[in-house]
Every structure is written in C-alpha cells, then in structure tokens.
Amino acid sequence: MANAGKTASRVSDVMATDVEFIAADATAQEAATLMGDIEVGALPVGTPERLEGVVTDRDILYRLVARGRDPAGVSVRELMSRPVVACRPTDTLRTAMDLMAANYVRRLAVTGEDGTVVGWLTLADLSRRLLVDEPPVQAALRALTEEPA
C-alpha cells in the first residue's frame, strides 16, 4: 500500500470490495444465517445495481426477536432500514465519518458515479485504520498503558 504508516485519506483505501448482498424477499432466518456464516453485523439488501436497504443484526433483534415474530416467516424487506446512506470511493475518511455521525449509522455503502455499489465501509474498518496508522492515537494509547514515572 502506498500509504503505509499514514492514515488513508480516501474511502477506497479502507473499504471492503467483496460485498455480500441478500434479496429483499429472503427470510430473516436466511439473513441471520448468512450474517453468522460470513461474520458480519449487516447485509446490503438487493443487488449492486439496485440497493434497496440494509438489514442489520439490530433490525433482526428489535423488529423481529423482541416482538416474538417467526424468523422463517418474515422477509428481509419487512425488517430492513432505509434509506441507505452512501459515500463515494474518492471521499475522504473524514467525510465518511461525518456521514456516519450525522446519520447515526455504522456502515456506509460505497457507490460509483452510476450509483452501483462498489464497496462497503464500516465503523470497524475506520477504527482499525485509525488505531493502526494514526500517530496521535498511537501516542495516546501508549500514554494510557505506560507506568507513571
């Protein structure tokens, strides 16, 4: 990576490009199974060309489990969150973080100029990058773990 040792300044430097989608007519049980299989907390709903929403583990918990609904009988469409907040691969990480904060979301779809999903950016992706590559964050963490003089 060209930016080794520095914070990546663009979403494209941090985003995941292997994005797994689920169909809106899939069941909540299928969504939960897929989330567990690929170890994610959210799935984009639809296709890269037609993003319909996002279904999260919290959607399943609060809109399904807490209400005692049958996961095999409820579609992802009934649970998913909309609209989907998106950014561009060329956006700065600051822009992405601002979008997440302003919209109270932990994940962003990354879309190309034509609106097609080309990636996925999570708060965890951003956090890992900041913890690994941001010197002020590293210095603060070292200060917290060092013995007082």
C-alpha positions as CSV (number, residue, x, y, z in Angstrom):
1,M,0.0,0.0,0.0
2,A,1.3,3.4,-0.9
3,N,0.2,5.0,2.3
4,A,1.8,2.5,4.7
5,G,2.4,4.2,8.0
6,K,-0.1,7.0,7.3
7,T,-3.8,7.3,7.7
8,A,-5.5,6.5,4.4
9,S,-7.2,9.6,3.3
10,R,-9.8,8.1,0.9
11,V,-12.6,5.7,1.4
12,S,-11.2,3.5,-1.4
13,D,-8.1,2.8,0.8
14,V,-10.2,1.3,3.6
15,M,-13.5,-0.1,2.2
16,A,-14.2,-3.7,1.6
17,T,-14.8,-4.6,-2.0
18,D,-16.1,-8.1,-1.6
19,V,-19.7,-7.3,-0.6
20,E,-22.3,-10.0,0.0
21,F,-25.9,-9.0,-0.7
22,I,-29.2,-10.6,0.3
23,A,-32.5,-10.4,-1.6
24,A,-35.4,-8.4,-0.1
25,D,-37.6,-11.5,-0.3
26,A,-35.2,-13.7,1.7
27,T,-36.4,-14.6,5.2
28,A,-35.0,-13.0,8.3
29,Q,-33.7,-16.5,9.2
30,E,-31.7,-16.7,6.0
31,A,-30.3,-13.2,6.7
32,A,-29.3,-14.2,10.2
33,T,-27.7,-17.4,9.0
34,L,-25.7,-15.6,6.3
35,M,-24.6,-12.9,8.8
36,G,-23.3,-15.7,11.1
37,D,-21.6,-17.6,8.2
38,I,-19.7,-14.6,7.0
39,E,-19.3,-12.9,10.4
40,V,-20.9,-9.5,9.7
41,G,-23.5,-7.5,11.5
42,A,-25.3,-6.1,8.4
43,L,-26.1,-7.0,4.9
44,P,-27.0,-4.8,2.0
45,V,-30.4,-5.7,0.5
46,G,-30.8,-6.0,-3.2
47,T,-28.0,-6.0,-5.8
48,P,-25.0,-3.8,-6.5
49,E,-27.1,-2.1,-9.2
50,R,-30.2,-1.7,-7.1
51,L,-29.6,-1.2,-3.4
52,E,-32.9,-1.4,-1.6
53,G,-31.9,-1.2,2.1
54,V,-29.7,-2.6,4.8
55,V,-30.6,-5.3,7.3
56,T,-28.6,-5.3,10.5
57,D,-28.4,-7.6,13.5
58,R,-30.1,-4.9,15.4
59,D,-33.0,-4.8,12.9
60,I,-33.4,-8.5,13.5
61,L,-33.2,-8.2,17.2
62,Y,-35.6,-5.3,17.7
63,R,-38.0,-5.7,14.9
64,L,-38.3,-9.5,15.0
65,V,-37.0,-11.2,18.1
66,A,-38.2,-8.6,20.6
67,R,-41.7,-8.8,19.1
68,G,-41.8,-12.6,19.1
69,R,-42.1,-12.9,15.3
70,D,-41.2,-16.0,13.4
71,P,-37.8,-15.5,11.6
72,A,-38.8,-18.1,8.9
73,G,-42.0,-16.2,8.1
74,V,-40.7,-12.6,8.0
75,S,-39.0,-11.2,4.9
76,V,-35.9,-9.0,5.0
77,R,-38.0,-6.3,3.3
78,E,-40.1,-6.0,6.4
79,L,-37.0,-5.5,8.6
80,M,-34.5,-3.6,6.6
81,S,-33.6,0.0,7.2
82,R,-34.0,2.7,4.6
83,P,-32.7,4.9,3.1
84,V,-29.2,3.6,2.7
85,V,-26.5,6.3,3.4
86,A,-23.7,6.1,0.9
87,C,-20.4,7.7,0.1
88,R,-18.0,7.6,-2.9
89,P,-14.7,5.8,-3.1
90,T,-13.0,9.2,-3.6
91,D,-14.5,10.7,-0.4
92,T,-12.1,11.4,2.5
93,L,-12.3,9.3,5.6
94,R,-13.4,12.5,7.4
95,T,-16.4,12.9,5.1
96,A,-17.3,9.2,5.7
97,M,-17.0,9.6,9.4
98,D,-19.1,12.8,9.3
99,L,-21.8,11.0,7.3
100,M,-21.9,8.1,9.8
101,A,-22.2,10.5,12.7
102,A,-24.8,12.8,11.1
103,N,-27.0,9.8,10.1
104,Y,-26.4,7.6,13.2
105,V,-25.1,4.7,11.1
106,R,-22.2,2.4,11.5
107,R,-22.0,1.3,7.8
108,L,-21.9,3.1,4.5
109,A,-22.5,1.8,1.0
110,V,-19.8,3.0,-1.3
111,T,-21.2,3.8,-4.7
112,G,-19.6,4.6,-8.0
113,E,-20.7,7.5,-10.2
114,D,-23.5,5.5,-11.7
115,G,-24.9,4.5,-8.2
116,T,-23.6,0.9,-8.3
117,V,-22.3,-0.4,-5.0
118,V,-18.6,-0.9,-5.4
119,G,-17.7,-1.3,-1.7
120,W,-18.8,-1.2,1.9
121,L,-17.3,0.8,4.7
122,T,-17.9,0.1,8.4
123,L,-17.0,1.9,11.6
124,A,-14.8,-1.0,12.4
125,D,-12.9,-0.5,9.2
126,L,-12.3,3.1,10.1
127,S,-11.4,2.3,13.7
128,R,-8.8,-0.3,12.7
129,R,-7.2,2.2,10.3
130,L,-7.1,4.9,12.9
131,L,-5.7,2.6,15.6
132,V,-3.0,1.2,13.3
133,D,-2.0,4.3,11.3
134,E,-2.7,7.4,13.3
135,P,0.3,8.6,15.3
136,P,-1.7,10.8,17.8
137,V,-3.9,7.8,18.6
138,Q,-0.9,5.5,19.0
139,A,0.7,8.1,21.3
140,A,-2.4,8.4,23.4
141,L,-2.8,4.6,23.7
142,R,0.9,4.3,24.7
143,A,0.4,7.1,27.3
144,L,-2.5,5.2,28.8
145,T,-0.5,2.0,29.1
146,E,2.8,3.3,30.4
147,E,3.7,3.2,34.1
148,P,3.6,6.6,35.8
149,A,7.1,8.0,36.5
